[in-house]
Amino acid sequence: MKAFMSWLLTGLLVLSLAQSGIHAQGTQGYNIGDAIANFHLKNVDGRMVSLGDYQLKKGLILVFTSNHCPFSKTYEDRIIALDRKFAAQGYPVLAIMPNDPTAYEQDSFENMKNRAREKEYSFAYVIDETQSTARTFGATRTPQVYVLKQTNGSFILEYVGSIDDSPQDSAGAQRRYVDEAVSSLLAGRPVQSPMTKPIGCGIKWK
């Protein structure tokens, strides 16, 4: 089963790279050191969530993810673990679902609510209905992580890319990029690897 899952994820990665390539071109997004513009997105509890809601935090672990993507499913527990580890230290997770839900029924808002309830998400899970937030960030895949640090009232991009270097198996990770990035920022050190290649399914654009 483990070998099959490895083969399946590898095949899906190749397919997602091909499918998302056309959208990645011309999508500049934010660069390291850029200030992030505010946004307003609907959470699974019905309330609107904005970047301004996190002004009392040291920063934010912002994750573009989805229900249907096998990579997102594989990383789901690791995303939950990141929030459990870092939220109390000032770096909570904010999960954003950027896909066109008509492409996959699993990504519908109702199924987002069901998933958040089933897995007892300790963080907001919002939908990017117009996909404008994903385009502004330059996101191309799920999952794809942006670590933001609050500096003088602005959220500054400090890291973008993968959660770690082992999409198939958490135990096999040699580098835990997001954990390293947030730990460095909390210690007042620069991020060692501020950019890595996101590994996941291509965002399903409208």
C-alpha positions in Angstrom: 0.0 0.0 0.0 2.8 2.4 0.9 4.5 1.7 -2.5 1.2 2.3 -4.3 0.6 5.6 -2.5 4.2 6.7 -3.4 3.5 5.8 -7.1 0.1 7.5 -7.0 1.5 10.7 -5.5 4.4 10.8 -7.9 2.1 10.4 -10.9 -0.3 13.1 -9.6 2.6 15.4 -9.1 3.7 15.0 -12.7 0.1 15.6 -13.9 -0.4 18.6 -11.7 2.8 20.2 -12.9 1.6 19.9 -16.4 -1.9 21.2 -15.7 -0.8 24.2 -13.6 2.1 25.3 -15.7 0.0 27.6 -18.0 -1.5 29.3 -15.0 1.9 29.7 -13.2 3.2 31.7 -16.2 2.5 35.4 -15.8 1.4 34.9 -12.2 4.0 36.9 -10.4 2.6 37.1 -6.9 4.5 38.3 -3.8 8.3 38.1 -3.4 10.2 37.6 -0.2 10.2 40.8 1.8 6.9 42.1 0.2 4.1 43.5 2.4 0.9 41.5 2.1 -2.3 43.3 1.2 -5.4 42.8 3.3 -8.1 40.4 2.1 -11.6 39.2 3.3 -12.6 35.6 2.9 -15.5 33.5 4.3 -14.7 31.0 7.0 -16.5 27.7 7.4 -18.4 29.1 10.4 -19.8 31.8 8.2 -17.9 34.8 9.5 -15.6 36.9 7.3 -11.8 36.6 8.1 -9.3 39.2 7.1 -5.5 39.6 7.6 -6.4 42.4 9.9 -7.9 39.9 12.4 -4.3 38.7 13.1 -2.9 42.1 14.0 -2.2 41.0 17.6 -0.2 38.0 16.3 3.6 37.9 15.6 2.9 36.4 12.2 0.8 33.9 10.3 1.3 30.5 8.6 -1.0 30.8 5.5 -1.7 27.6 3.7 -3.5 27.2 0.3 -5.0 23.8 0.6 -8.1 21.8 -0.5 -10.2 18.8 0.3 -9.8 16.7 -2.8 -6.0 16.9 -3.4 -4.1 13.8 -2.3 -1.1 15.9 -1.4 -3.3 18.1 0.8 -4.8 15.1 2.5 -1.3 13.7 3.1 -0.2 17.0 4.6 -3.4 17.7 6.6 -2.2 16.3 9.9 1.1 18.1 9.5 -0.8 21.4 9.0 -2.9 20.7 12.1 0.3 20.0 14.0 1.9 23.3 12.9 -1.1 25.2 14.3 -0.9 23.3 17.6 2.8 24.0 17.9 3.0 27.6 16.8 -0.4 29.2 17.4 0.3 29.7 21.1 3.7 31.3 20.1 2.0 33.9 17.9 2.0 32.1 14.5 -1.4 30.5 13.9 -2.4 28.7 10.7 -4.9 30.2 8.2 -6.0 27.7 5.6 -7.4 28.9 2.3 -9.3 26.8 -0.3 -8.6 28.4 -3.7 -10.1 25.9 -6.1 -13.1 26.2 -8.4 -15.5 23.9 -6.5 -17.3 23.0 -9.7 -14.1 21.0 -10.7 -14.3 18.8 -7.6 -17.4 18.4 -5.4 -15.1 17.6 -2.5 -14.0 21.2 -2.5 -17.5 22.7 -2.1 -18.1 25.0 0.9 -20.4 22.4 2.5 -17.7 19.8 2.3 -15.1 22.3 3.6 -17.3 22.7 6.7 -17.7 19.0 7.0 -14.0 18.4 6.8 -13.1 21.1 9.3 -15.6 19.6 11.7 -14.5 16.0 11.2 -10.8 16.9 11.8 -11.6 19.5 14.5 -9.6 22.2 12.8 -8.2 24.6 15.4 -7.7 27.3 12.7 -9.8 29.2 10.2 -10.6 27.4 6.9 -11.7 30.0 4.4 -12.8 29.9 0.7 -11.3 32.1 -1.9 -14.5 32.2 -4.0 -13.2 34.7 -6.6 -9.7 33.2 -6.6 -8.3 36.7 -6.4 -6.4 36.1 -3.2 -4.6 33.0 -4.7 -3.7 35.0 -7.8 -2.5 38.0 -5.7 -0.2 35.7 -3.7 0.9 33.9 -6.9 -0.2 30.5 -5.5 -0.2 27.7 -8.0 -0.7 24.5 -5.9 -2.3 22.9 -2.9 -0.8 22.7 -0.4 1.4 25.8 -0.7 2.6 27.8 2.3 3.3 31.4 2.9 4.9 32.4 6.3 4.2 36.0 7.2 5.9 38.0 9.9 4.3 41.1 11.4 6.7 44.1 11.2 5.5 47.6 12.2 1.9 46.7 11.6 2.5 45.1 8.2 2.7 41.4 7.4 5.9 40.7 5.5 6.5 37.5 3.4 9.4 35.6 4.9 8.9 32.1 3.4 7.0 30.5 0.5 6.9 26.9 -0.7 6.5 23.4 0.7 5.7 22.3 4.3 8.7 19.8 4.2 10.7 17.7 1.8 8.6 14.5 2.2 5.2 14.6 0.6 4.6 10.9 0.9 5.6 10.3 4.6 6.1 12.8 7.4 8.5 10.5 9.2 10.8 10.6 6.1 11.2 14.3 6.2 14.8 15.6 6.3 13.9 19.2 6.1 10.8 20.7 7.8 10.8 24.0 6.0 7.9 25.7 7.6 8.8 24.6 11.1 12.4 25.8 10.5 11.2 29.2 9.1 8.8 29.9 12.0 11.3 28.7 14.6 14.0 31.0 13.1 11.7 34.0 13.1 10.7 33.4 16.7 14.3 33.3 17.6 15.0 36.6 15.7 17.0 34.9 13.0 16.6 35.1 9.2 14.9 32.2 7.4 17.6 29.8 6.2 15.7 28.6 3.1 13.1 31.4 2.3 11.9 29.7 -1.0 11.3 26.1 -1.8 9.4 24.4 -4.6 5.7 23.8 -3.7 4.7 20.1 -4.2 1.0 19.5 -4.7 -2.0 19.6 -7.0 -2.4 22.5 -9.5 -5.0 25.0 -8.4 -8.2 24.4 -10.4 -8.9 27.9 -11.9 -12.3 29.0 -13.1 
